[in-house]
Amino acid sequence: MINLKPSHPLPSGQISTRFVSLDFARGIAIIVMLFLHIIQRTLDIETLLNTINDQAIINLFALILIPFFGGLAGFFLIVSSASNMISMFKHLKKGRSIGSLVLKQVIGGFILLVVAMLIEGLIGYQGLIGVFARSLGNPSATEWTVMLWRWNFFETIHTIAWCIIINGCIQGLLSLKDNWKNTKRLIISYIILAIVVVGLTQPIWSLIEYLIPGYPFGTFPENDHQLYMPWIGTESFWEIFRAPFLNMLCAPMEPLFPYLAISFVGSIFGIVLSQPNKKISQKFPRRAFLVGLIMFLAGLVGLVIVVIKIINGSPDFDTGFDRFVELYMVFPNHRAWAHDYASFVPPFSWLGQFLAVNGFSIMLIAFLFRFVEFRGIGENFANQTKIVRRFGTVALSNYNNQWMYFVVFFFTSWISTGVPYQLQKWWATFLTIGLTYLLFGLILFFWEKINYFLSLEWAIRTITNNVVPARRQSFDASVKWWQRGLIDVQNRFYNVNWVNLTQEITIEEQKDSLEIEQENKQREQVELTDQQKEKIMHKKSVNDSKFALILSIIGSCSIIFNIVSFIAFPLSIYARKHEGKNKQNTISLYLSAISVGLFIAFIIITIVLPIGVLNIF
């Protein structure tokens, strides 16, 4: 019988230490990705646009928000880089040699790069298997040649793979002579490197276009194959060999220039989070959030300027507006905002798009850490988010297995339209989304019972743990080669020491606070109840009332961030329960309640009223 127990369990009594925010972020990224991709590939958007004035106003907001959220690849990149840096620091603290760590990073990165190519060309939702899943009604129509050219389509996974390689080498160099212990120098180094990468982006793109005219959007003159996706068996060996390296520099989606800079931002998160709790400033989430906010607002201003230039630069308004709509529909494609994609795109438009989406990603991650680890609720949050976190445990496999929603789409479209793969209305699209979530959830639930055996994560771990000398030597000789890649679900998902980053409050400080309050009550001849004592102890270490007030003010005073009122409202109630009623949580409760009510009313109005009443089309 095959033994599918974890290949290398932790020592008895020892459990792993993890940041639940990173695990949750990884899972929510996959869930949102499925949501956006299913809408993109199953919703009849063309019909919506052709009858735009008859559609509910909420459709207009959907058409604005969906492309924007589709461009948040930097969110996953930051999470990946932060996790990777935390892992490197953990090994450095244990005394692992820098050389072995760099070797592990380089080998792991190249393995991931090869897997990414296999996903895009062969086993993924856009590869051969995905094309077959979209042809269930007529399997003979499967375009098998897709595996010959799509292997080099550059996606977020390719970006992550290259960043693992490069970040590993850079961190190795910066760690020499125990310099990894100098946190301030490391952070400054990564900030400088990030700025340099962004500054070199346009020169790198221009240089590649000068050396290879038309790259990446041009075609080979002999056959009209796109330059950045050469065909195996058609283009020359040199054209195929150079393609991955050229795409690394200036691919249409998320090239390393400028996205390596966002990877460096993730490294900074990882460096800070790897420090002892007492050395981590409680202001870190706020500072990170403000950096993201500045980037986001600067990006929005830049995008507004781009829109004005595109519309005003056309001979008539309608043509200019159509061009903008055309550009916005490919919003996630970073290079689509470059002048070489379309002549009507102003130079450096990519910078506005880059700052907006990645600033927003930084804000989300900073807020998540402030809401969880910096409030000391890691374990509680982990227990309440198991379903979401499960999607992130084997995120790479879930990305690859998106072809499953094509199978779901086959049935939902047949039910809703009578024709398989026919683009659908909203209700059928949401049915497809719901059934896809259910399918993924069930598969993941049972897959974890065998420690994700045969997942892509298992394959990569198996290769790495058998090839890298330091990793291979860490296993007992009795452990079979294929067992070394099994994921220890119990110690990585369930029995985990979830990190909290609240300020350490000593027992003496808590007692002092309690004694002062008791003395005050004694003067008033009032005895403290156990519940009041608990509130005093809680208030000493965490101030949720202040946090709730800040969120409620942001939600009520801004249109863009009104959604945070839905967090501020329950947080206000929680604060009143654990800290007692006070001015801050009372104001927060009323402000957030009003904002939530207004938001719900706004949604109802946008569902009822058609876009035509706005008279903008």
N, C-alpha and C positions, 0 to 999 in steps of 0.2 A: 504493500500500500504506500502511495506517495505521501510523504510527510510535508504538509504545507504550513507548519508552524514557523514563526519568525526565525530567520537563519542565524541571527546574531543578537539574541536577547540581551537586554541590559542586565548588569549584575543584580543579584537578588536584593530587593528593597529599594533599588534606585529607579527613579522614573525620569523621563526626559523633561527638559525645560523649554517652553515654547511661548511665543507671543500670539495670543489668540487673534489679535487684530490682523496679523499677517495671514493667518489661516483663513479667517473670515473674508478678508479682502480677496484672497485667491479664489475662494468659492463664489463670492458675489460677482467677481469678474467673469467667471464661466457662465453663471446664470444670466447675467445681462447680455453677454455675448450671444447666447442661444436666443434670447428674446429679440435682439436686434437683427440677427442673421435670418431668423425665421420670417420676420416682417419684411425684410429686404427681398427675400426670395419667394414668398408666397402671397403677399398682398398685391392686389391689382392697383398699383400706384398710378399708372397711366390713366385709368378711368377716373380716379380721384382728381387728377389734375385737369382732365378734360371737362369735368363737371364741378369744378372747384367752387363756383358760386352757390351751388345747390347743397354742398356738403356742410356739415356742422362746423362751427368755428374751431372746435377742439382738434379737427384734422389739420388745421393750419399750424397749430402749436406742435402737433406730432411731427409734421414735415420739417419743422425747425429743429426740434430737440433730438429726433432720432439720428440724423447725420452727425450732430455734434457729439452725442454720446458714443457714436461709432468711431469717433476719432480719439477716444481715451485709451489708446494702446499704451501710452506712457504710464498709466495707472498700474498695469500689470508689470511693466518693466521696472518700476520703482520697487514694487513688492518683491520681485525676483532678485533684484540687486541687493536690497536690504537683507533678505534672507540669506543670500550668498555671503555677504560680508559678516553677518552674525556667525555663520558657520565657520568662516575663516578665523575670526577672532577667538572662537571657542577652542579651535585646534592650536592656535598660537599660544593661548594661555596654558594649554596642556603640555607645551614644550615641543610640539611637532616642528620639524624642520621646514624652513620656508621653501626650500627646493621641492620637497614632497608635496606641499600644498599647491604650489604653482603647477607642478606636473599634473596633479589631480584636476585642477581647474582647466588646463589646456586640453587634456584628454577628454574630460567630461564635456567641454564646450564643443569639441570637434565631433564627438559622438552625437550630441544633440543636433548639430548642424546637418549631419548625414540623415538623422531621423526626420528632421524638418523637410529635407528634400524628398524623402520617401513619402511623407505625409502629403505634400503638395502634388506630387506626381503620380503616386500609386495607391497608397492605403487610406488617404484622407478624404474629406467630404468634397474637395474640389479635384481630387485625383481620379484614378481609374475606378476605384470602388464607388466613389461618390457619383461619378458619371453613370455607372451601372445602376445605382440606387435611384437615379433620376430617369431611368429608362425601363422601369419594371413593366410598363405597358407594352414595350417593344424592345426587348433585350438586344436584338440584333442591331439596333440603332446606336448601341454604345460606341462612343468615339474612343477607341482604345489608344489612338495616337496621342492622347492627352499626356500620357506618361513620358513621352519623348521630349516635351517642351515645358510642361508646367513645373517640373522639378526645381526650376530655378526662380519660381515666383517668390519674391521676398516678402515674408510676413513677419509678425511680431516674434514668432519663435526663432526665426533666423537672427533677428536683432538680439534677442536674449542670448543665443548661442555665441555670437561674436563678442557680446559684452562680457560673458563669462570668461572667455579666453583673454580678452584685453584687460579686463579688470583684475583678473588673477595675476597677470604679469605686472601690472602697475602696482597692485597692492604688495606683491612680492618685493619689488624694488623699493617701495616706500617703507617696507618693514625691516630692511637690512639694518644691522647694528642696533636692534631693539627699538628702532624708531616708531614701530607700531604702537608703542606705549605712549607716544606723544600725541594725544588726541587732537589738540588744537592745531598742530602742524599738519596732521593728516587732513583735517576738515578744510583748512585753508588751501592745501594742495589740490583737493578735489574741486573746490570752488573755482580756483584758477584754471584747472583743466577743463571744467565745464564751460567757462567763458571762452576759452581758446577754441574749443570744438565748435561752438556756435559761430564764433568769428571766422573760422576757416571754412564754414559750410559752403557759402557761395563761391569762394575761390576754388574749392575742390570740385564742385559741380561744373564750373566753367572750364576747369582744366580737363576734366573727363570729356566734356562736349567738344573741346578743341581737339583732343587727341582722337576721339571717335565721334565724328559729326553726327548729330541727331540722337546720341545716347541720352536717356534710355528709351525715349518715345518713338524714335525712328525705326525703320525696318531695313532688312537686308534687301538690296535692289534685285537680287535674283529671284526671290520667292515671297517677299512681303512678310516674312517672319519677323517678329519684333526683336530688336537688338538685345534687349535684356533677357529674352527667353529663347536662346538658340535651340534648334532641334538636334537631338542626338541622331546621328546617321545622315544628317543633311549638311549642317554647318561644319566647318573645319575643327580639328582638334583644338587649335589655339583659341578659336572663338568660344568653344565650349569650356575650355579650361579657365579662361579669364573671367567668364560670366559671373561666378559667385563672388569674386573679389571686386568686380565693378559694381555689382548690386549692393555689396556691403557699403560702398561709398556713396552711391547715389540712386538707389532703387526708388520706384514710384511710391512705395508705402511708408516704411519707417527706416530709412537708411541710417547708418551710424553717424553720419553728419546730417543733422544735428543730434540724433537720438542717443548717442553715446553720452551726451551731456546729462540727459535725464537718468541714465544709468548711474552716473556719478552722484546725482542727487540721492538716488536710492542707497548708494554706498555711504553717503553722509548719514542717512537715517540709521543704517546698520552700525556704523561706528559709534554713534551716540547711544544707541540702545544696548550696545555691548559693554558699556561702562557700568560700574557698580551703582546701585540705586542712589546712593548719597551724592554721587558725582553728576547725576543727570538733573539738570535744571528743570524745575516745574514749569518754567516759561518756555521750554523747547517747543511743545505743540503750538503755542500761540505764535512764536516767532516763525515757525515753519508755515503756519497758516497764513500769516501776513505776507511772507515771501510769495506764496502761491497766489494770494489775492492780488498783489501788485502785478505779478505776471499775467494773471487772468484779465484784470482791468486794462492793462497795457495792450494785451492781445485783442480785446474787444474794440478798443479805440482804433487799433490798426486795421481790424477787419471792417469797421465802419468806413474808414478812409478808403479802403480797397473797393467796397461796394459803391461808394460815391463816384470813384474814378471810373469804374467799369460802366456804370449807368451813364454818367456824363460824357464818357469818351466815345459813345456810340452815336451814330447819326440821328437816332430817334430813341425816345424813352423805352418803347416796347422792346426794341432789339437789345438795348442795354440790360433791361430787366431780365429778359430771357437768357442772356449770357450769364448773368449772376445766378439765376436758378440752375442753369446747367452746371455751373461751377460748384454750387452749394450741394448738389446731389452727390458729388464725389468728394465731399468735405473730408472724409477720413483719409483719402489719398494725399499724403503730405506734399508730394511733388506736384500735385495738380495745382498747387498754389504758387508754382514757380513760373517765371516768364517763358521758359522753354516748353511748357505744356501747351500753352495757348497764348497767342500774341496779345490778346486783350487783357491778360493778367498782368498787373503792374509789377515791376521789379520788387523783390523783397516782400511780396505778399505772404510768402511762406512763414516769415517771422511772426506775423500777427496770429496765424493759425497755430503755430508751434507754441507761442506763449499762452494763448487762450486755453487750449486743451490740456497742456501739461501743467499750467498754473492751477487749473481746476482739479487735476489729479492730485497735486501736492496738497491742496486744501482738503480734499476728501480723506487722504491718508492721515494728515495731521489731526483732523477732527476725530477720526476713528480712534487714534491713540489717546487723545484727550478724553474721549467719552468712555473708554474701557480701561486701559492700563493705568492712566493717570487718575482714575477714580477708584482704582483698587477692586474692580468687579470682574477680573479675568475669568475666574472659575465659573461664576454665575452666568456670565455672558457665553462662555464656551458650552455650558449645559443647555442653554436656550437656542443655540445656533448650530446644532449638530447636523441638521439637514443641509444647511448652506455650506458648512465646512466640509462635508462629505464630497461636495462637487469639486472642491479644491485639492483634495488629497491626491487624486491622479488627474490633475488639470490637463496635462499634455494628452493623455488618453481621451479625455472628454472632448478636447479640441478636435482630435482626430476623428472621433466617433460621431461627429455631427451629421454624417451621412444618414444616421438613423432618422433624423427628422424628415428626410426625403421620403422614407418609407411611410412615416405618419402622414406626410403631405399627400402621398399617393391615395390614401384612403379618405382623408378629409375633403380633398378636392373632388373626388369621385362622388362623395355623399352630397356635397354642397352645390356642385355644378354639373355632375353627371359625366365629367371628363377628367381623367387622371392628370395631375400636374397643372390643371387650369388655375390661373391666378384667382384669388378669392377676395371676398369682402371681409370686413373687419371681424365679424363674428366667427367666421370659419378660420381666420388666421389665429384668433385667440384660442379656438378649439385645438388647433395644431400645436400651439405653444403649450397649452395645458397638458395634452396627451404626451408631448415630448418630455416635459418635466417629469411626468409620472413614470414614463419608460426609463429615463435616465436614473431617477431616484431608486426604482426597484432594482435595476442592474447594479448600481453602486452599493446598495444595501447588502445584496447577496455576494457581490464580488469581494467585499471587505472580509467576508467569512473565510476566504481562502487567501487573505493577505495580498489581494490584487495580483495574483499569479497570472502571467502572460500579458500584463499591461505594458505599455511602452516604458513607464517608470521602472517596472521590474526588469525589462530588457536592458535599459541604460545602466541601472545599478548592478546588474549581473555582470555586464562587460567591465564596468569600472572596478568593481570589487574583485575581479579576477585578473585584471591587467595591471592596475596600479600596484606596485610592490607594497607600499605602506598599507594600502587597504587589504590586499590579499593576506598579509601577515597578521592582520588583526583577527582573522578567523581561525577557529580550531580546525585541525586537519580532518576531523570527522565530518565537518559541514560540507555537503555536496556543492558543486559549483553553481547549480541552478537555485539552491536555497539562499545563496548570498545576496540575491536581489529582492527577496520577499520583503514587503513593507510590514514593519512591526506595528500593526494597527492598535493593539492594546496600549502600547507605550508612546504612540505618536498621536493618538486620537482620543482615547478614553482616560487612561491613567497618566495624566500629565500634570506637571508642576507649572501652572499658568502664571506667567510673570505679571506682577503688579508694580507700578512705578509711583505709588503715593509716597509722600515724605514719611520716613520712619518716625513714629511718635513713641517715645519710651513710656514704660509703665508709670514711672515717676511723674512725667509730664501730665499723663492722663489723670493720675491721682491728685496732682496739684490743682488741675482744672476742676475736678469734681469737689475737692475740699473747699475751694473758694466759693463755688456755687452753693454748697451745703451751708457754709457760714452765713451767706447772704439770706438763705431761706430761714435759718434758725433765728436771725434777727426779726424776721417777719413771722416767726412761730409757725412755719410751714415745713412739713417734712417732704423730701423728694421721693417720688415714686420710682420703682424700678425702671419704668418706661422713660421717665425724665432723665435718669442717670444714663441710660443707654443713648439717649439723644445727645447728651453732653459729650460722651466719649466719642460718638460718631462725628460730631461737629468739630472736635479738636483735630481730626485727621482729614476730613473731607468737607468741602463747602459746596454742595450741590445747588444750594439756593442761588448763589452768585452765578454759577454756570448756567442755570436755567434762566436767570434774568437776562444774561448776555444773549443767549439764544433767542429768547422771546423778543428782545429789542431788534435783533437782526432780522428775525422773521416778520415782524410787523412793520419795519421801516424800509424793507427792500422787496422789490417785486421778484428779482431773480432767486433770492434765498428764502422766500416765504415758506418753502417746504419744511424748514427747520423748526417751524412752529409745532409740527407734529411730533417732534422730539422734545421740545421745550415743555409741552403740556403735560405728558406723563412724568417727565423729570421733576416738574414743579410739585406734582402730587406726591412723588417719592420723597422729595426734600421735606415737604410738610410733615410727612409721616415719620421720617428719621431724624429731622433736625428741629421739628416743631414749627409752628407758624411764625413767620417773621415778615418784615416788610418786603424783602427781596423775593421770596417765593410766592407771596400774595400778589405782588405786581406781575410777576412772571405768569402766574396762573391765569389772571384776567387777560393780559396781553396775548398770550398764546391761544387762549380759548377764542378770543375775538378773531385772531388771525386764521385759526383753523376754520371757524365758521364762515369767514369771508372767502377763504379758499374753496371750500365746498360749494358755496353759493356761486362762485365764479365758474367752477367746473360745470355745475348744472346749467348755467346760462350758456356756456360755450357748447354744450351738448344740444341744447334746444334751438339756439339761433343759427341760421345759415351764414356762411361767409359773405354772401351777397349783400347783407345789410351793412357791411363795412365799406362797400363800394371802393375796393382797392384793386379789383381785377376787371 
